[in-house]
């Protein structure tokens, strides 16, 4: 018996957009299956027989999957297009010549490793809280962080949306009135690293992501991207 695929999964795996964006597209009634509008996430399709269209354009399963990482510069928006005309990640990835989407995002004022792909399933698993994919950052804060605060990072910090999971943290250097640390977190909450240090009474003055799962920034220059030969492992 032919196995059918949920519409949202088919769209995600076909590189239309990330899981969240795909769900928004379906809810807006922008998807037609065999000529009929479908806004049910659980609707199932046969990729070989059904005609799935987005705004009149047929969606085909992708055959050439792409995986890569970008070293996002400071002051660049983590979107493929920006309606306000600001510099965005899409500008940096234009030379690819094919459609990809970002695996998560980095804040406007955060630099570093940002994965991209057209493989929706891999992106979903990289971001899903169930898998606790680690994110590693090099962070500079204003102030000298005592050992007691370092231990608090490892135990978890109380935030407005609940306590954090314990992080791995190591002080790399104390100089003048600043501390440089390496910290690894295992959840993807919005502005998590900045909020952790704010809760401890410190301001983050520089933040760069250096690792995501088994991916590492290495010597990749700011603003450049690198394609990967095969799908990265999701666990470190």
LINVEN-V389857 format. One record per residue. OMEGA is omega in whole degrees, -180 to 180 (* if undefined). Layout:
OMEGA
OMEGA
This chain:
-178
179
178
-177
176
-176
-178
178
179
-180
180
-178
177
175
179
-179
176
-178
-178
-180
178
-180
178
-180
180
-179
-180
178
-177
-178
173
174
-177
175
-178
178
177
176
178
-178
-174
179
-176
-178
172
-175
-177
-175
-174
176
-179
-176
172
-179
176
-180
-178
179
179
174
-179
179
-179
-177
-176
176
179
176
177
171
-174
177
172
174
178
-177
-178
174
177
175
178
-177
179
177
179
176
-177
-178
179
178
-178
-177
179
-179
177
180
178
-175
174
173
-174
176
-174
-178
171
180
177
-175
176
-180
166
-167
178
-180
173
-176
166
180
-176
-179
179
179
-179
-178
176
-174
-173
-178
-178
-172
176
-180
-176
172
-178
-177
166
-172
175
-180
177
-179
178
-176
179
179
-180
178
178
178
178
177
-177
-180
-176
-176
-180
176
-177
180
176
-179
178
169
177
-180
168
-177
179
177
180
-177
168
-179
-178
-180
-179
175
176
-178
165
-178
177
178
-173
177
-171
-179
-176
177
-172
-176
179
-178
177
-178
175
179
178
177
-178
176
175
-179
175
-177
179
177
-177
-179
178
-172
178
180
176
-177
-180
-177
180
-177
179
180
179
174
179
176
-179
-174
-179
-180
179
172
-177
-177
177
*
